[in-house]
Amino acid sequence: MSNAAAKYEIKNPLDLLLALEDLAFKAEFEAEGQRRHAAETAEKVTAERVRCRKCDGTGRIQHYRHVANGCCFACDGTGKDGYARG
Ligand SMILES: [Zn+2]
């Protein structure tokens, strides 16, 4: 008989373990969701207005360096998309 010991024992250690695992999983799931959301937002912002996709933000295209010194016509050599066009 070990009534005293049984009184302070956690009835089901697995419950505690599962609860902790569940919490950890939820936290990881939420963190992953936030990371993905942040990455998607940054990607959108970059694609929409920061960097010219034609020249990758350099303002020059190596392939066309024999024409106008390789100046990117898509962004007028600024390297920024959406500003120079109008
Ligand atoms: Zn460009």
PDB file of the backbone (N, CA, C, O) and the ligand in Angstrom, with CONECT records:
HET     ZN  A 101       1
ATOM      1  N   MET A   1       0.835  -1.203   0.000  1.00  0.00           N
ATOM      2  CA  MET A   1       0.000   0.000   0.000  1.00  0.00           C
ATOM      3  C   MET A   1       0.872   1.256   0.000  1.00  0.00           C
ATOM      4  O   MET A   1       1.789   1.366   0.814  1.00  0.00           O
ATOM      5  N   SER A   2       0.618   2.146  -0.844  1.00  0.00           N
ATOM      6  CA  SER A   2       1.370   3.396  -0.870  1.00  0.00           C
ATOM      7  C   SER A   2       0.422   4.554  -1.125  1.00  0.00           C
ATOM      8  O   SER A   2       0.522   5.290  -2.106  1.00  0.00           O
ATOM      9  N   ASN A   3      -0.494   4.668  -0.191  1.00  0.00           N
ATOM     10  CA  ASN A   3      -1.512   5.713  -0.346  1.00  0.00           C
ATOM     11  C   ASN A   3      -0.924   7.114  -0.409  1.00  0.00           C
ATOM     12  O   ASN A   3      -1.363   7.937  -1.212  1.00  0.00           O
ATOM     13  N   ALA A   4       0.055   7.385   0.423  1.00  0.00           N
ATOM     14  CA  ALA A   4       0.676   8.709   0.474  1.00  0.00           C
ATOM     15  C   ALA A   4       1.312   9.046  -0.870  1.00  0.00           C
ATOM     16  O   ALA A   4       1.169  10.156  -1.384  1.00  0.00           O
ATOM     17  N   ALA A   5       2.015   8.066  -1.425  1.00  0.00           N
ATOM     18  CA  ALA A   5       2.685   8.297  -2.702  1.00  0.00           C
ATOM     19  C   ALA A   5       1.669   8.487  -3.819  1.00  0.00           C
ATOM     20  O   ALA A   5       1.817   9.357  -4.678  1.00  0.00           O
ATOM     21  N   ALA A   6       0.628   7.648  -3.788  1.00  0.00           N
ATOM     22  CA  ALA A   6      -0.384   7.704  -4.842  1.00  0.00           C
ATOM     23  C   ALA A   6      -1.101   9.041  -4.839  1.00  0.00           C
ATOM     24  O   ALA A   6      -1.542   9.527  -5.880  1.00  0.00           O
ATOM     25  N   LYS A   7      -1.209   9.623  -3.667  1.00  0.00           N
ATOM     26  CA  LYS A   7      -1.925  10.880  -3.534  1.00  0.00           C
ATOM     27  C   LYS A   7      -1.257  11.994  -4.351  1.00  0.00           C
ATOM     28  O   LYS A   7      -1.931  12.864  -4.903  1.00  0.00           O
ATOM     29  N   TYR A   8       0.059  11.951  -4.415  1.00  0.00           N
ATOM     30  CA  TYR A   8       0.792  13.041  -5.078  1.00  0.00           C
ATOM     31  C   TYR A   8       1.277  12.657  -6.481  1.00  0.00           C
ATOM     32  O   TYR A   8       1.930  13.436  -7.175  1.00  0.00           O
ATOM     33  N   GLU A   9       0.937  11.444  -6.862  1.00  0.00           N
ATOM     34  CA  GLU A   9       1.351  11.041  -8.203  1.00  0.00           C
ATOM     35  C   GLU A   9       0.465  11.696  -9.257  1.00  0.00           C
ATOM     36  O   GLU A   9      -0.735  11.887  -9.060  1.00  0.00           O
ATOM     37  N   ILE A  10       1.071  12.022 -10.343  1.00  0.00           N
ATOM     38  CA  ILE A  10       0.254  12.458 -11.470  1.00  0.00           C
ATOM     39  C   ILE A  10      -0.470  11.232 -11.987  1.00  0.00           C
ATOM     40  O   ILE A  10       0.156  10.218 -12.295  1.00  0.00           O
ATOM     41  N   LYS A  11      -1.739  11.320 -12.080  1.00  0.00           N
ATOM     42  CA  LYS A  11      -2.549  10.146 -12.404  1.00  0.00           C
ATOM     43  C   LYS A  11      -2.150   9.570 -13.745  1.00  0.00           C
ATOM     44  O   LYS A  11      -1.984   8.358 -13.887  1.00  0.00           O
ATOM     45  N   ASN A  12      -1.998  10.427 -14.714  1.00  0.00           N
ATOM     46  CA  ASN A  12      -1.626   9.947 -16.035  1.00  0.00           C
ATOM     47  C   ASN A  12      -0.552  10.860 -16.627  1.00  0.00           C
ATOM     48  O   ASN A  12      -0.854  11.910 -17.194  1.00  0.00           O
ATOM     49  N   PRO A  13       0.694  10.445 -16.486  1.00  0.00           N
ATOM     50  CA  PRO A  13       1.802  11.271 -16.999  1.00  0.00           C
ATOM     51  C   PRO A  13       1.670  11.546 -18.491  1.00  0.00           C
ATOM     52  O   PRO A  13       2.135  12.572 -18.987  1.00  0.00           O
ATOM     53  N   LEU A  14       1.045  10.639 -19.185  1.00  0.00           N
ATOM     54  CA  LEU A  14       0.886  10.821 -20.634  1.00  0.00           C
ATOM     55  C   LEU A  14       0.022  12.036 -20.950  1.00  0.00           C
ATOM     56  O   LEU A  14       0.227  12.731 -21.945  1.00  0.00           O
ATOM     57  N   ASP A  15      -0.961  12.274 -20.063  1.00  0.00           N
ATOM     58  CA  ASP A  15      -1.816  13.439 -20.282  1.00  0.00           C
ATOM     59  C   ASP A  15      -1.000  14.712 -20.291  1.00  0.00           C
ATOM     60  O   ASP A  15      -1.177  15.586 -21.139  1.00  0.00           O
ATOM     61  N   LEU A  16      -0.089  14.793 -19.313  1.00  0.00           N
ATOM     62  CA  LEU A  16       0.763  15.975 -19.214  1.00  0.00           C
ATOM     63  C   LEU A  16       1.655  16.082 -20.450  1.00  0.00           C
ATOM     64  O   LEU A  16       1.819  17.153 -21.034  1.00  0.00           O
ATOM     65  N   LEU A  17       2.224  14.942 -20.824  1.00  0.00           N
ATOM     66  CA  LEU A  17       3.114  14.907 -21.980  1.00  0.00           C
ATOM     67  C   LEU A  17       2.372  15.329 -23.249  1.00  0.00           C
ATOM     68  O   LEU A  17       2.864  16.129 -24.044  1.00  0.00           O
ATOM     69  N   LEU A  18       1.188  14.773 -23.411  1.00  0.00           N
ATOM     70  CA  LEU A  18       0.400  15.102 -24.603  1.00  0.00           C
ATOM     71  C   LEU A  18      -0.010  16.566 -24.609  1.00  0.00           C
ATOM     72  O   LEU A  18      -0.029  17.224 -25.649  1.00  0.00           O
ATOM     73  N   ALA A  19      -0.343  17.062 -23.401  1.00  0.00           N
ATOM     74  CA  ALA A  19      -0.728  18.467 -23.310  1.00  0.00           C
ATOM     75  C   ALA A  19       0.441  19.366 -23.711  1.00  0.00           C
ATOM     76  O   ALA A  19       0.268  20.348 -24.434  1.00  0.00           O
ATOM     77  N   LEU A  20       1.622  19.015 -23.233  1.00  0.00           N
ATOM     78  CA  LEU A  20       2.814  19.801 -23.569  1.00  0.00           C
ATOM     79  C   LEU A  20       3.117  19.708 -25.057  1.00  0.00           C
ATOM     80  O   LEU A  20       3.448  20.704 -25.700  1.00  0.00           O
ATOM     81  N   GLU A  21       2.999  18.501 -25.593  1.00  0.00           N
ATOM     82  CA  GLU A  21       3.259  18.317 -27.019  1.00  0.00           C
ATOM     83  C   GLU A  21       2.264  19.112 -27.853  1.00  0.00           C
ATOM     84  O   GLU A  21       2.611  19.716 -28.868  1.00  0.00           O
ATOM     85  N   ASP A  22       1.018  19.093 -27.392  1.00  0.00           N
ATOM     86  CA  ASP A  22      -0.025  19.825 -28.093  1.00  0.00           C
ATOM     87  C   ASP A  22       0.276  21.311 -28.095  1.00  0.00           C
ATOM     88  O   ASP A  22       0.122  21.989 -29.111  1.00  0.00           O
ATOM     89  N   LEU A  23       0.709  21.812 -26.936  1.00  0.00           N
ATOM     90  CA  LEU A  23       1.056  23.228 -26.837  1.00  0.00           C
ATOM     91  C   LEU A  23       2.226  23.564 -27.755  1.00  0.00           C
ATOM     92  O   LEU A  23       2.208  24.569 -28.466  1.00  0.00           O
ATOM     93  N   ALA A  24       3.237  22.709 -27.725  1.00  0.00           N
ATOM     94  CA  ALA A  24       4.425  22.943 -28.555  1.00  0.00           C
ATOM     95  C   ALA A  24       4.049  22.916 -30.028  1.00  0.00           C
ATOM     96  O   ALA A  24       4.526  23.730 -30.818  1.00  0.00           O
ATOM     97  N   PHE A  25       3.187  21.971 -30.387  1.00  0.00           N
ATOM     98  CA  PHE A  25       2.764  21.859 -31.777  1.00  0.00           C
ATOM     99  C   PHE A  25       1.997  23.100 -32.213  1.00  0.00           C
ATOM    100  O   PHE A  25       2.198  23.628 -33.307  1.00  0.00           O
ATOM    101  N   LYS A  26       1.106  23.554 -31.321  1.00  0.00           N
ATOM    102  CA  LYS A  26       0.315  24.738 -31.652  1.00  0.00           C
ATOM    103  C   LYS A  26       1.208  25.961 -31.821  1.00  0.00           C
ATOM    104  O   LYS A  26       1.026  26.760 -32.740  1.00  0.00           O
ATOM    105  N   ALA A  27       2.186  26.091 -30.906  1.00  0.00           N
ATOM    106  CA  ALA A  27       3.093  27.235 -30.969  1.00  0.00           C
ATOM    107  C   ALA A  27       3.889  27.196 -32.267  1.00  0.00           C
ATOM    108  O   ALA A  27       4.052  28.214 -32.940  1.00  0.00           O
ATOM    109  N   GLU A  28       4.384  26.004 -32.611  1.00  0.00           N
ATOM    110  CA  GLU A  28       5.168  25.854 -33.838  1.00  0.00           C
ATOM    111  C   GLU A  28       4.307  26.133 -35.064  1.00  0.00           C
ATOM    112  O   GLU A  28       4.746  26.763 -36.026  1.00  0.00           O
ATOM    113  N   PHE A  29       3.069  25.648 -35.004  1.00  0.00           N
ATOM    114  CA  PHE A  29       2.139  25.847 -36.114  1.00  0.00           C
ATOM    115  C   PHE A  29       1.874  27.333 -36.325  1.00  0.00           C
ATOM    116  O   PHE A  29       1.859  27.825 -37.454  1.00  0.00           O
ATOM    117  N   GLU A  30       1.663  28.041 -35.207  1.00  0.00           N
ATOM    118  CA  GLU A  30       1.393  29.471 -35.295  1.00  0.00           C
ATOM    119  C   GLU A  30       2.624  30.227 -35.793  1.00  0.00           C
ATOM    120  O   GLU A  30       2.517  31.129 -36.623  1.00  0.00           O
ATOM    121  N   ALA A  31       3.780  29.851 -35.281  1.00  0.00           N
ATOM    122  CA  ALA A  31       5.019  30.514 -35.698  1.00  0.00           C
ATOM    123  C   ALA A  31       5.252  30.297 -37.184  1.00  0.00           C
ATOM    124  O   ALA A  31       5.668  31.210 -37.898  1.00  0.00           O
ATOM    125  N   GLU A  32       4.979  29.073 -37.645  1.00  0.00           N
ATOM    126  CA  GLU A  32       5.155  28.768 -39.065  1.00  0.00           C
ATOM    127  C   GLU A  32       4.204  29.602 -39.912  1.00  0.00           C
ATOM    128  O   GLU A  32       4.571  30.107 -40.973  1.00  0.00           O
ATOM    129  N   GLY A  33       2.972  29.734 -39.420  1.00  0.00           N
ATOM    130  CA  GLY A  33       1.991  30.534 -40.140  1.00  0.00           C
ATOM    131  C   GLY A  33       2.407  31.990 -40.225  1.00  0.00           C
ATOM    132  O   GLY A  33       2.237  32.635 -41.260  1.00  0.00           O
ATOM    133  N   GLN A  34       2.955  32.507 -39.124  1.00  0.00           N
ATOM    134  CA  GLN A  34       3.396  33.900 -39.117  1.00  0.00           C
ATOM    135  C   GLN A  34       4.595  34.091 -40.035  1.00  0.00           C
ATOM    136  O   GLN A  34       4.692  35.089 -40.750  1.00  0.00           O
ATOM    137  N   ARG A  35       5.514  33.116 -40.007  1.00  0.00           N
ATOM    138  CA  ARG A  35       6.685  33.200 -40.889  1.00  0.00           C
ATOM    139  C   ARG A  35       6.238  33.225 -42.349  1.00  0.00           C
ATOM    140  O   ARG A  35       6.718  34.028 -43.149  1.00  0.00           O
ATOM    141  N   ARG A  36       5.303  32.323 -42.676  1.00  0.00           N
ATOM    142  CA  ARG A  36       4.855  32.239 -44.068  1.00  0.00           C
ATOM    143  C   ARG A  36       4.147  33.525 -44.474  1.00  0.00           C
ATOM    144  O   ARG A  36       4.333  34.032 -45.580  1.00  0.00           O
ATOM    145  N   HIS A  37       3.325  34.045 -43.551  1.00  0.00           N
ATOM    146  CA  HIS A  37       2.596  35.279 -43.848  1.00  0.00           C
ATOM    147  C   HIS A  37       3.580  36.433 -44.079  1.00  0.00           C
ATOM    148  O   HIS A  37       3.422  37.214 -45.018  1.00  0.00           O
ATOM    149  N   ALA A  38       4.589  36.529 -43.218  1.00  0.00           N
ATOM    150  CA  ALA A  38       5.579  37.599 -43.342  1.00  0.00           C
ATOM    151  C   ALA A  38       6.344  37.461 -44.657  1.00  0.00           C
ATOM    152  O   ALA A  38       6.600  38.448 -45.346  1.00  0.00           O
ATOM    153  N   ALA A  39       6.702  36.227 -44.990  1.00  0.00           N
ATOM    154  CA  ALA A  39       7.458  35.990 -46.221  1.00  0.00           C
ATOM    155  C   ALA A  39       6.612  36.346 -47.434  1.00  0.00           C
ATOM    156  O   ALA A  39       7.096  36.964 -48.383  1.00  0.00           O
ATOM    157  N   GLU A  40       5.338  35.950 -47.395  1.00  0.00           N
ATOM    158  CA  GLU A  40       4.455  36.248 -48.518  1.00  0.00           C
ATOM    159  C   GLU A  40       4.261  37.748 -48.674  1.00  0.00           C
ATOM    160  O   GLU A  40       4.260  38.272 -49.787  1.00  0.00           O
ATOM    161  N   THR A  41       4.097  38.432 -47.548  1.00  0.00           N
ATOM    162  CA  THR A  41       3.913  39.884 -47.596  1.00  0.00           C
ATOM    163  C   THR A  41       5.153  40.556 -48.162  1.00  0.00           C
ATOM    164  O   THR A  41       5.054  41.427 -49.027  1.00  0.00           O
ATOM    165  N   ALA A  42       6.306  40.159 -47.682  1.00  0.00           N
ATOM    166  CA  ALA A  42       7.559  40.749 -48.155  1.00  0.00           C
ATOM    167  C   ALA A  42       7.736  40.478 -49.641  1.00  0.00           C
ATOM    168  O   ALA A  42       8.163  41.351 -50.397  1.00  0.00           O
ATOM    169  N   GLU A  43       7.401  39.253 -50.052  1.00  0.00           N
ATOM    170  CA  GLU A  43       7.531  38.884 -51.456  1.00  0.00           C
ATOM    171  C   GLU A  43       6.622  39.750 -52.321  1.00  0.00           C
ATOM    172  O   GLU A  43       7.015  40.216 -53.391  1.00  0.00           O
ATOM    173  N   LYS A  44       5.397  39.957 -51.836  1.00  0.00           N
ATOM    174  CA  LYS A  44       4.431  40.753 -52.570  1.00  0.00           C
ATOM    175  C   LYS A  44       4.925  42.190 -52.717  1.00  0.00           C
ATOM    176  O   LYS A  44       4.886  42.766 -53.805  1.00  0.00           O
ATOM    177  N   VAL A  45       5.383  42.750 -51.617  1.00  0.00           N
ATOM    178  CA  VAL A  45       5.864  44.131 -51.621  1.00  0.00           C
ATOM    179  C   VAL A  45       7.041  44.262 -52.583  1.00  0.00           C
ATOM    180  O   VAL A  45       7.115  45.200 -53.376  1.00  0.00           O
ATOM    181  N   THR A  46       7.950  43.309 -52.496  1.00  0.00           N
ATOM    182  CA  THR A  46       9.122  43.343 -53.369  1.00  0.00           C
ATOM    183  C   THR A  46       8.702  43.244 -54.826  1.00  0.00           C
ATOM    184  O   THR A  46       9.180  43.997 -55.675  1.00  0.00           O
ATOM    185  N   ALA A  47       7.807  42.312 -55.105  1.00  0.00           N
ATOM    186  CA  ALA A  47       7.395  42.084 -56.489  1.00  0.00           C
ATOM    187  C   ALA A  47       6.606  43.271 -57.020  1.00  0.00           C
ATOM    188  O   ALA A  47       6.698  43.607 -58.201  1.00  0.00           O
ATOM    189  N   GLU A  48       5.839  43.898 -56.156  1.00  0.00           N
ATOM    190  CA  GLU A  48       4.947  44.945 -56.637  1.00  0.00           C
ATOM    191  C   GLU A  48       5.649  46.275 -56.882  1.00  0.00           C
ATOM    192  O   GLU A  48       5.353  46.955 -57.865  1.00  0.00           O
ATOM    193  N   ARG A  49       6.575  46.656 -56.005  1.00  0.00           N
ATOM    194  CA  ARG A  49       7.042  48.032 -56.167  1.00  0.00           C
ATOM    195  C   ARG A  49       8.518  48.286 -55.864  1.00  0.00           C
ATOM    196  O   ARG A  49       9.008  49.380 -56.146  1.00  0.00           O
ATOM    197  N   VAL A  50       9.232  47.338 -55.310  1.00  0.00           N
ATOM    198  CA  VAL A  50      10.589  47.677 -54.914  1.00  0.00           C
ATOM    199  C   VAL A  50      11.600  47.409 -56.019  1.00  0.00           C
ATOM    200  O   VAL A  50      12.385  48.284 -56.384  1.00  0.00           O
ATOM    201  N   ARG A  51      11.573  46.200 -56.540  1.00  0.00           N
ATOM    202  CA  ARG A  51      12.646  45.832 -57.445  1.00  0.00           C
ATOM    203  C   ARG A  51      12.149  45.503 -58.839  1.00  0.00           C
ATOM    204  O   ARG A  51      11.180  44.763 -59.012  1.00  0.00           O
ATOM    205  N   CYS A  52      12.819  46.056 -59.819  1.00  0.00           N
ATOM    206  CA  CYS A  52      12.500  45.736 -61.201  1.00  0.00           C
ATOM    207  C   CYS A  52      12.870  44.285 -61.464  1.00  0.00           C
ATOM    208  O   CYS A  52      14.003  43.864 -61.234  1.00  0.00           O
ATOM    209  N   ARG A  53      11.890  43.530 -61.950  1.00  0.00           N
ATOM    210  CA  ARG A  53      12.136  42.097 -62.138  1.00  0.00           C
ATOM    211  C   ARG A  53      12.927  41.817 -63.405  1.00  0.00           C
ATOM    212  O   ARG A  53      13.535  40.756 -63.545  1.00  0.00           O
ATOM    213  N   LYS A  54      12.917  42.757 -64.311  1.00  0.00           N
ATOM    214  CA  LYS A  54      13.607  42.553 -65.579  1.00  0.00           C
ATOM    215  C   LYS A  54      15.130  42.578 -65.378  1.00  0.00           C
ATOM    216  O   LYS A  54      15.860  41.770 -65.953  1.00  0.00           O
ATOM    217  N   CYS A  55      15.581  43.509 -64.564  1.00  0.00           N
ATOM    218  CA  CYS A  55      17.026  43.632 -64.350  1.00  0.00           C
ATOM    219  C   CYS A  55      17.416  43.252 -62.924  1.00  0.00           C
ATOM    220  O   CYS A  55      18.571  43.399 -62.526  1.00  0.00           O
ATOM    221  N   ASP A  56      16.441  42.764 -62.164  1.00  0.00           N
ATOM    222  CA  ASP A  56      16.669  42.341 -60.784  1.00  0.00           C
ATOM    223  C   ASP A  56      17.177  43.492 -59.916  1.00  0.00           C
ATOM    224  O   ASP A  56      17.954  43.288 -58.983  1.00  0.00           O
ATOM    225  N   GLY A  57      16.728  44.694 -60.241  1.00  0.00           N
ATOM    226  CA  GLY A  57      17.045  45.839 -59.405  1.00  0.00           C
ATOM    227  C   GLY A  57      18.387  46.486 -59.682  1.00  0.00           C
ATOM    228  O   GLY A  57      18.792  47.404 -58.969  1.00  0.00           O
ATOM    229  N   THR A  58      19.089  46.012 -60.722  1.00  0.00           N
ATOM    230  CA  THR A  58      20.411  46.565 -61.005  1.00  0.00           C
ATOM    231  C   THR A  58      20.325  47.766 -61.956  1.00  0.00           C
ATOM    232  O   THR A  58      21.224  48.607 -61.972  1.00  0.00           O
ATOM    233  N   GLY A  59      19.251  47.849 -62.744  1.00  0.00           N
ATOM    234  CA  GLY A  59      19.121  48.932 -63.707  1.00  0.00           C
ATOM    235  C   GLY A  59      19.864  48.633 -65.001  1.00  0.00           C
ATOM    236  O   GLY A  59      19.790  49.398 -65.962  1.00  0.00           O
ATOM    237  N   ARG A  60      20.567  47.531 -65.016  1.00  0.00           N
ATOM    238  CA  ARG A  60      21.329  47.153 -66.209  1.00  0.00           C
ATOM    239  C   ARG A  60      21.049  45.702 -66.557  1.00  0.00           C
ATOM    240  O   ARG A  60      20.820  44.870 -65.680  1.00  0.00           O
ATOM    241  N   ILE A  61      21.071  45.414 -67.846  1.00  0.00           N
ATOM    242  CA  ILE A  61      20.924  44.043 -68.289  1.00  0.00           C
ATOM    243  C   ILE A  61      22.153  43.655 -69.092  1.00  0.00           C
ATOM    244  O   ILE A  61      22.389  44.177 -70.181  1.00  0.00           O
ATOM    245  N   GLN A  62      22.929  42.735 -68.544  1.00  0.00           N
ATOM    246  CA  GLN A  62      24.194  42.330 -69.175  1.00  0.00           C
ATOM    247  C   GLN A  62      23.996  41.890 -70.622  1.00  0.00           C
ATOM    248  O   GLN A  62      24.822  42.170 -71.490  1.00  0.00           O
ATOM    249  N   HIS A  63      22.889  41.200 -70.861  1.00  0.00           N
ATOM    250  CA  HIS A  63      22.630  40.647 -72.177  1.00  0.00           C
ATOM    251  C   HIS A  63      22.489  41.754 -73.222  1.00  0.00           C
ATOM    252  O   HIS A  63      22.775  41.536 -74.399  1.00  0.00           O
ATOM    253  N   TYR A  64      22.045  42.948 -72.792  1.00  0.00           N
ATOM    254  CA  TYR A  64      21.816  44.044 -73.739  1.00  0.00           C
ATOM    255  C   TYR A  64      22.856  45.152 -73.590  1.00  0.00           C
ATOM    256  O   TYR A  64      22.575  46.312 -73.891  1.00  0.00           O
ATOM    257  N   ARG A  65      24.036  44.805 -73.134  1.00  0.00           N
ATOM    258  CA  ARG A  65      25.030  45.849 -72.873  1.00  0.00           C
ATOM    259  C   ARG A  65      25.498  46.529 -74.158  1.00  0.00           C
ATOM    260  O   ARG A  65      26.095  47.605 -74.103  1.00  0.00           O
ATOM    261  N   HIS A  66      25.229  45.901 -75.341  1.00  0.00           N
ATOM    262  CA  HIS A  66      25.590  46.522 -76.606  1.00  0.00           C
ATOM    263  C   HIS A  66      24.540  47.536 -77.053  1.00  0.00           C
ATOM    264  O   HIS A  66      24.759  48.270 -78.016  1.00  0.00           O
ATOM    265  N   VAL A  67      23.396  47.581 -76.357  1.00  0.00           N
ATOM    266  CA  VAL A  67      22.333  48.548 -76.672  1.00  0.00           C
ATOM    267  C   VAL A  67      22.178  49.512 -75.505  1.00  0.00           C
ATOM    268  O   VAL A  67      21.826  49.117 -74.394  1.00  0.00           O
ATOM    269  N   ALA A  68      22.452  50.799 -75.783  1.00  0.00           N
ATOM    270  CA  ALA A  68      22.298  51.828 -74.745  1.00  0.00           C
ATOM    271  C   ALA A  68      23.054  51.439 -73.477  1.00  0.00           C
ATOM    272  O   ALA A  68      22.601  51.703 -72.363  1.00  0.00           O
ATOM    273  N   ASN A  69      24.198  50.816 -73.663  1.00  0.00           N
ATOM    274  CA  ASN A  69      25.031  50.432 -72.528  1.00  0.00           C
ATOM    275  C   ASN A  69      24.321  49.489 -71.558  1.00  0.00           C
ATOM    276  O   ASN A  69      24.666  49.434 -70.377  1.00  0.00           O
ATOM    277  N   GLY A  70      23.328  48.747 -72.056  1.00  0.00           N
ATOM    278  CA  GLY A  70      22.657  47.762 -71.212  1.00  0.00           C
ATOM    279  C   GLY A  70      21.637  48.346 -70.261  1.00  0.00           C
ATOM    280  O   GLY A  70      21.182  47.681 -69.330  1.00  0.00           O
ATOM    281  N   CYS A  71      21.277  49.610 -70.505  1.00  0.00           N
ATOM    282  CA  CYS A  71      20.281  50.229 -69.628  1.00  0.00           C
ATOM    283  C   CYS A  71      18.944  49.489 -69.729  1.00  0.00           C
ATOM    284  O   CYS A  71      18.473  49.189 -70.826  1.00  0.00           O
ATOM    285  N   CYS A  72      18.350  49.203 -68.590  1.00  0.00           N
ATOM    286  CA  CYS A  72      17.082  48.481 -68.557  1.00  0.00           C
ATOM    287  C   CYS A  72      15.948  49.417 -68.942  1.00  0.00           C
ATOM    288  O   CYS A  72      15.719  50.431 -68.282  1.00  0.00           O
ATOM    289  N   PHE A  73      15.237  49.071 -70.018  1.00  0.00           N
ATOM    290  CA  PHE A  73      14.155  49.942 -70.483  1.00  0.00           C
ATOM    291  C   PHE A  73      12.898  49.805 -69.626  1.00  0.00           C
ATOM    292  O   PHE A  73      12.043  50.690 -69.615  1.00  0.00           O
ATOM    293  N   ALA A  74      12.799  48.707 -68.922  1.00  0.00           N
ATOM    294  CA  ALA A  74      11.596  48.473 -68.113  1.00  0.00           C
ATOM    295  C   ALA A  74      11.530  49.443 -66.939  1.00  0.00           C
ATOM    296  O   ALA A  74      10.441  49.817 -66.503  1.00  0.00           O
ATOM    297  N   CYS A  75      12.683  49.848 -66.429  1.00  0.00           N
ATOM    298  CA  CYS A  75      12.693  50.741 -65.265  1.00  0.00           C
ATOM    299  C   CYS A  75      13.529  51.989 -65.530  1.00  0.00           C
ATOM    300  O   CYS A  75      13.810  52.765 -64.616  1.00  0.00           O
ATOM    301  N   ASP A  76      13.927  52.176 -66.806  1.00  0.00           N
ATOM    302  CA  ASP A  76      14.755  53.326 -67.178  1.00  0.00           C
ATOM    303  C   ASP A  76      16.061  53.366 -66.403  1.00  0.00           C
ATOM    304  O   ASP A  76      16.603  54.438 -66.136  1.00  0.00           O
ATOM    305  N   GLY A  77      16.554  52.207 -66.048  1.00  0.00           N
ATOM    306  CA  GLY A  77      17.844  52.135 -65.364  1.00  0.00           C
ATOM    307  C   GLY A  77      17.793  52.464 -63.883  1.00  0.00           C
ATOM    308  O   GLY A  77      18.834  52.583 -63.237  1.00  0.00           O
ATOM    309  N   THR A  78      16.589  52.611 -63.339  1.00  0.00           N
ATOM    310  CA  THR A  78      16.499  52.923 -61.917  1.00  0.00           C
ATOM    311  C   THR A  78      16.580  51.668 -61.048  1.00  0.00           C
ATOM    312  O   THR A  78      16.961  51.729 -59.879  1.00  0.00           O
ATOM    313  N   GLY A  79      16.215  50.527 -61.643  1.00  0.00           N
ATOM    314  CA  GLY A  79      16.215  49.296 -60.865  1.00  0.00           C
ATOM    315  C   GLY A  79      14.950  49.134 -60.048  1.00  0.00           C
ATOM    316  O   GLY A  79      14.755  48.114 -59.386  1.00  0.00           O
ATOM    317  N   LYS A  80      14.081  50.149 -60.095  1.00  0.00           N
ATOM    318  CA  LYS A  80      12.852  50.082 -59.312  1.00  0.00           C
ATOM    319  C   LYS A  80      11.670  49.913 -60.229  1.00  0.00           C
ATOM    320  O   LYS A  80      11.561  50.575 -61.261  1.00  0.00           O
ATOM    321  N   ASP A  81      10.794  49.024 -59.842  1.00  0.00           N
ATOM    322  CA  ASP A  81       9.634  48.736 -60.653  1.00  0.00           C
ATOM    323  C   ASP A  81       8.458  49.609 -60.218  1.00  0.00           C
ATOM    324  O   ASP A  81       8.239  49.805 -59.023  1.00  0.00           O
ATOM    325  N   GLY A  82       7.704  50.130 -61.179  1.00  0.00           N
ATOM    326  CA  GLY A  82       6.475  50.835 -60.853  1.00  0.00           C
ATOM    327  C   GLY A  82       6.627  52.321 -60.656  1.00  0.00           C
ATOM    328  O   GLY A  82       5.629  53.041 -60.616  1.00  0.00           O
ATOM    329  N   TYR A  83       7.850  52.802 -60.531  1.00  0.00           N
ATOM    330  CA  TYR A  83       8.039  54.241 -60.307  1.00  0.00           C
ATOM    331  C   TYR A  83       8.270  54.990 -61.618  1.00  0.00           C
ATOM    332  O   TYR A  83       7.651  56.018 -61.890  1.00  0.00           O
ATOM    333  N   ALA A  84       9.187  54.434 -62.423  1.00  0.00           N
ATOM    334  CA  ALA A  84       9.631  55.157 -63.602  1.00  0.00           C
ATOM    335  C   ALA A  84       8.573  55.140 -64.698  1.00  0.00           C
ATOM    336  O   ALA A  84       8.558  56.015 -65.563  1.00  0.00           O
ATOM    337  N   ARG A  85       7.692  54.150 -64.664  1.00  0.00           N
ATOM    338  CA  ARG A  85       6.705  54.048 -65.738  1.00  0.00           C
ATOM    339  C   ARG A  85       5.547  55.017 -65.509  1.00  0.00           C
ATOM    340  O   ARG A  85       5.082  55.195 -64.383  1.00  0.00           O
ATOM    341  N   GLY A  86       5.094  55.636 -66.588  1.00  0.00           N
ATOM    342  CA  GLY A  86       3.968  56.529 -66.390  1.00  0.00           C
ATOM    343  C   GLY A  86       3.471  57.135 -67.679  1.00  0.00           C
ATOM    344  O   GLY A  86       2.519  57.915 -67.668  1.00  0.00           O
TER     345      GLY A  86
HETATM  346 ZN    ZN A 101      14.990  47.257 -64.718  1.00  0.00          ZN2+
END
